[in-house]
Amino acid sequence: MIFLVLYRTLQKYLEEIAPPYLESDWDNSGPQVATNQETVEKILIGLDPTSEFIEEGISRESDLLITHHPLIFSEIEKLDGGTLTGKKLMDLAGHGIGLLAIHTPFDVSARGLSHALAERLKLEEATPLEPSSAPNLIKFTVFVPEAEEERVKEALIQSGAGEVGNYRDSYYKSGAEGNFRPTADADPSRGEAGGAEKTKEVRLEFLLSPRHRSKVVSTLHGVHPYEEPGFSLEKTERREPGVGLGRLGEWRDARGPDEVLSLVAAGLDISRGKIRLTGKLGEETKEIAISPGAGGAAVTPAINSEAELLITGELDYHERSDARERGLTVIEVGHFHSEKVFVPWLKKLLREQFSPEALSIELYGGKNVE
């Protein structure tokens, strides 16, 4: 039996674990090279879209390359094979290979890069160091004739309405009366043009993730019996759990300075000589803040959280000086080493959804610049 994974199915799953609405304004996550693929059989995962990585994808005859960092950050005025970016794009397109990046959305998502780094460093009870300022959940209200309630409700639930954290099929229901008068140009499913109409209806209220908004509204228009269904969308104050910058957690047992450095080195497969320490490790360290990649934005939240240590990829001179003066101990492991967990972690997430018979997933370690 041949198992086929549709490209749109794979992309939809990636958008579930790294929702596009979490993207930073300056970022360009998502498809970088689209080859109009219908199915995907072999993918190659890497951290960066380097020339070596792309050459590896070509030699392995991959259908799709997935990276953390995008290839295209700014607008391209022309496709020029004489530039590094242009050559990469032309090589990919010429071999019919797609490229897709999941960058800042994956950085802050509930099961994304920060979560992966927290697991690698053996942190327990890890929660976002700073909750995300991403869009809140949406309250979706719709009025439906009583006779059509079940059909419309089930279709909306299937399209994503009522998903709240670990709960599904969540909604509120109350009775209502609909009143309307179709105009001469209307095509009503009930009543006559020009005549007043009353009908018994139910009011259904769902909480809705922003990522499902378009699909739910489209589904509503397709299944609702009315030509102009009555509905509203309203932002709420409730945010999605687990989404935010970095992670704050703890080690089960407090660790001394030597134990801390050994754990970080072993967890990230680096030598202790690669670790840069700012400040002084305490004799018993337990409360840990982490932030993969560039960690400047995590300094103040780490201090406010009363973490004893911040582990990150890198700080610039001024960020490092600020952390030192404010009494925050920081371990820098290098941008690459703090984010390389992306590669095996994404494979793990994809394997939860796609079997080896359906999708071949290969990993690229490759060269890096430190």
C-alpha positions in Angstrom: 0.0 0.0 0.0 1.3 3.5 -0.9 0.8 6.2 1.6 0.7 9.8 0.3 1.0 13.0 2.4 -0.7 16.0 0.8 1.5 19.1 0.8 -1.5 21.1 2.1 -1.9 18.6 4.9 1.7 18.9 6.0 1.6 22.7 5.8 -1.6 22.8 7.8 0.1 20.7 10.6 3.1 23.0 10.6 0.8 25.9 11.0 -0.9 24.2 14.0 2.4 23.8 15.8 3.8 27.2 14.7 0.7 29.4 14.1 1.4 32.1 11.5 -0.4 34.8 13.6 2.5 34.5 16.1 5.0 35.8 13.6 7.0 38.9 14.4 6.4 41.9 12.1 10.0 41.7 10.7 9.9 38.0 10.0 9.1 36.1 6.9 8.1 32.6 7.9 6.1 30.2 5.7 6.8 29.0 2.2 9.9 30.5 0.6 9.9 28.4 -2.6 6.5 26.9 -3.6 6.7 24.3 -6.4 2.9 23.6 -6.5 3.5 20.2 -5.0 0.4 18.0 -4.4 2.2 15.4 -2.4 5.4 15.1 -0.3 7.3 11.9 0.2 10.7 13.0 1.4 11.7 16.1 3.5 15.0 17.3 4.9 15.1 19.4 8.1 17.9 21.9 8.9 18.4 25.0 11.0 19.6 27.3 8.2 19.0 27.5 4.4 22.7 27.4 3.6 24.2 26.5 0.3 25.4 23.2 1.8 22.0 22.4 3.1 20.3 23.0 -0.2 23.0 21.0 -2.1 22.3 18.1 0.4 18.6 18.4 -0.3 19.3 18.2 -4.1 21.6 15.2 -3.7 19.0 13.3 -1.5 16.3 14.1 -4.0 14.1 15.7 -1.3 10.7 17.1 -2.1 10.7 19.7 0.5 13.2 21.4 2.8 12.1 22.8 6.2 14.3 25.3 8.1 14.0 27.4 11.2 15.5 30.5 9.7 14.0 31.9 6.4 15.9 32.4 3.2 14.0 35.5 2.2 13.7 38.3 4.8 13.2 41.3 2.6 11.5 42.0 -0.7 13.4 40.8 -3.8 13.2 43.1 -6.7 14.6 40.6 -9.2 15.7 37.0 -9.3 19.5 37.2 -9.9 21.5 34.0 -10.0 24.6 36.1 -9.4 23.6 36.8 -5.8 23.8 34.2 -3.1 20.1 34.3 -2.3 19.2 34.3 -6.0 21.3 31.3 -6.7 19.8 29.3 -3.9 16.3 30.1 -5.1 17.1 29.1 -8.7 18.8 25.9 -7.5 15.7 24.9 -5.5 13.2 25.9 -8.3 15.3 24.2 -10.9 15.2 20.9 -9.1 11.5 21.2 -8.1 12.3 21.4 -4.4 10.2 23.5 -2.1 11.5 25.4 0.9 9.5 26.3 4.0 10.6 28.1 7.2 9.0 28.2 10.6 10.8 30.9 12.5 9.4 33.3 15.1 6.0 31.5 15.3 7.9 28.4 16.4 10.1 30.4 18.8 7.1 31.3 21.0 4.5 28.5 20.3 3.4 26.1 23.0 5.4 23.2 21.6 8.1 25.1 19.8 11.7 25.8 20.2 11.7 27.1 23.7 9.8 24.1 24.9 12.4 21.9 23.1 15.3 23.6 24.7 13.7 23.4 28.2 13.3 19.6 27.7 16.9 19.2 26.5 18.1 21.1 29.6 15.9 18.9 31.9 13.7 21.7 33.2 10.5 20.8 34.9 7.2 22.7 35.2 8.4 25.0 32.4 6.1 27.9 31.4 6.6 31.0 29.2 9.1 33.4 30.7 7.0 36.2 29.3 3.5 35.5 28.0 3.1 36.4 24.3 1.4 39.5 23.1 -0.1 37.5 20.3 -3.8 37.9 19.4 -6.3 36.8 22.0 -8.9 34.1 21.5 -12.1 35.2 19.6 -15.7 34.8 20.8 -17.7 33.7 17.9 -21.5 34.0 18.1 -24.0 32.8 15.6 -27.7 32.5 15.4 -29.1 29.3 13.8 -32.7 28.1 13.2 -33.6 25.4 15.7 -34.1 22.7 13.0 -30.6 23.3 11.6 -28.7 23.5 14.9 -27.0 20.1 15.0 -25.9 20.3 11.3 -24.4 23.8 11.6 -22.9 23.2 15.0 -21.1 20.0 14.0 -19.7 21.7 10.8 -18.4 24.6 12.8 -16.7 22.3 15.4 -15.1 20.3 12.6 -13.6 23.6 11.3 -12.0 24.5 14.6 -14.7 26.3 16.6 -14.7 25.5 20.3 -11.1 24.4 20.7 -9.8 25.9 24.0 -6.5 24.6 25.4 -7.0 20.9 26.1 -10.8 21.0 25.5 -12.7 20.5 22.3 -16.4 20.8 21.3 -16.9 23.7 23.8 -19.8 26.0 23.2 -22.7 27.8 24.9 -26.3 27.6 23.8 -29.4 29.8 24.5 -32.8 30.4 22.9 -33.5 33.3 20.6 -36.0 34.7 18.2 -35.0 35.8 14.7 -36.8 38.7 13.0 -36.2 39.9 9.4 -37.9 41.2 6.3 -36.4 40.1 2.9 -36.1 42.8 0.3 -37.1 42.3 -3.3 -33.6 41.3 -4.3 -33.2 38.7 -1.5 -33.4 35.0 -2.0 -34.6 33.9 1.5 -34.8 30.2 2.6 -37.7 31.2 4.8 -40.5 33.8 4.3 -41.4 35.9 1.3 -39.8 39.0 -0.2 -41.3 42.1 1.5 -43.0 40.2 4.3 -41.9 40.2 8.0 -40.7 36.9 9.3 -40.1 35.5 12.8 -38.4 32.2 13.5 -37.2 30.3 16.6 -33.5 30.2 16.7 -30.6 29.2 19.0 -27.7 31.4 19.9 -24.4 29.4 19.8 -21.2 30.9 21.3 -17.7 29.4 20.7 -14.2 30.5 21.7 -12.1 30.5 18.6 -8.3 30.5 18.0 -7.4 33.2 15.4 -5.8 30.6 13.3 -9.2 29.0 12.7 -11.1 32.3 12.0 -11.1 32.2 8.2 -12.0 28.5 8.0 -14.9 28.8 10.5 -16.4 31.9 8.8 -16.1 30.2 5.4 -17.7 27.0 6.8 -20.5 29.0 8.3 -21.4 30.6 4.9 -21.4 27.2 3.3 -23.6 25.4 5.8 -25.9 28.0 7.2 -29.4 28.0 5.7 -29.7 31.8 5.6 -28.5 33.9 2.7 -27.0 36.3 5.3 -26.3 34.4 8.5 -26.3 36.5 11.7 -22.9 36.2 13.5 -20.3 38.3 15.2 -16.6 38.0 16.1 -15.3 39.6 19.3 -11.8 39.6 20.8 -11.6 38.3 24.3 -9.0 38.9 27.1 -8.2 35.2 27.3 -4.9 34.1 25.7 -3.8 30.7 24.5 -1.8 28.8 27.2 1.8 28.0 26.8 2.6 30.7 24.2 5.3 33.2 24.9 9.0 34.2 25.0 11.4 31.6 26.4 10.6 29.3 29.4 10.9 29.5 33.1 11.4 26.2 35.0 13.4 24.4 37.6 15.6 21.5 38.1 14.3 18.8 40.4 17.4 19.1 42.6 19.5 22.2 43.1 22.9 22.0 41.3 26.3 23.4 42.1 28.4 25.4 39.6 30.3 22.4 38.2 27.0 20.4 37.9 25.3 23.3 36.0 28.1 23.7 33.5 28.3 19.9 33.0 24.6 19.6 32.4 24.5 22.4 29.9 27.5 21.0 28.0 26.1 17.5 27.9 22.6 18.6 27.1 23.7 20.6 24.1 26.6 18.4 23.1 29.2 21.2 23.4 32.5 21.5 25.3 32.5 23.5 28.4 35.0 25.8 26.7 32.2 27.0 24.4 30.2 28.2 27.3 30.4 31.9 28.2 29.5 32.7 31.8 28.6 36.2 33.0 28.3 36.7 36.7 28.7 34.0 39.3 26.8 30.7 39.6 25.4 30.1 43.1 26.3 27.1 45.2 22.7 25.8 44.7 21.0 26.8 41.4 17.5 25.6 40.7 15.2 28.3 39.2 16.2 28.6 35.5 15.1 30.9 32.7 16.0 30.0 29.1 15.7 31.8 25.7 17.0 30.2 22.5 18.9 32.4 20.0 19.4 36.1 20.7 18.4 36.5 24.3 18.4 40.3 24.9 14.6 40.4 25.2 14.8 37.8 28.0 17.1 39.7 30.4 14.4 41.9 32.0 11.7 39.1 32.3 14.4 36.8 33.8 15.2 39.4 36.4 11.6 40.1 37.1 10.9 36.3 37.5 13.6 36.0 40.1 15.3 33.3 38.1 18.8 32.4 39.4 20.2 31.9 35.9 19.4 32.7 32.3 20.6 30.3 29.7 20.5 31.7 26.1 22.2 31.7 22.8 23.9 35.1 22.8 23.8 38.6 24.1 25.4 41.7 22.6 27.9 43.8 24.6 25.3 46.2 26.1 22.8 43.4 27.0 25.6 41.5 28.7 26.7 44.5 30.6 23.2 45.3 31.7 22.6 41.7 32.9 25.9 41.9 34.9 25.1 45.2 36.5 21.6 44.1 37.5 22.8 40.9 39.1 21.6 38.3 36.6 23.9 35.4 36.0 23.9 34.4 32.3 25.2 31.4 30.4 25.6 31.9 26.6 26.1 28.8 24.5 26.1 30.4 21.1 23.2 31.1 18.8 23.6 27.9 16.8 23.9 25.6 19.8 20.8 27.0 21.5 18.7 26.5 18.4 20.1 23.3 16.9 17.5 21.3 18.9 15.1 22.5 16.3 16.1 19.8 13.9 15.4 16.6 16.0 12.5 18.3 17.8 10.6 19.1 14.6 11.1 15.5 13.4 9.6 14.3 16.7 6.6 16.5 16.2 6.1 15.4 12.6 6.4 11.8 13.6 3.5 12.2 15.9 1.4 13.0 12.8 3.0 11.2 9.9 4.2 7.6 9.8 7.5 6.5 8.3 5.5 4.7 5.6 3.9 8.0 4.6 6.7 10.5 5.0 10.5 10.1 4.9 12.1 12.6 7.3 15.9 13.2 7.1 18.0 15.5 9.3 20.8 17.8 8.4 23.4 18.8 11.0 25.7 20.6 8.7 28.2 23.4 9.1 27.5 26.4 11.3 29.1 29.8 12.0 29.7 30.5 15.7 
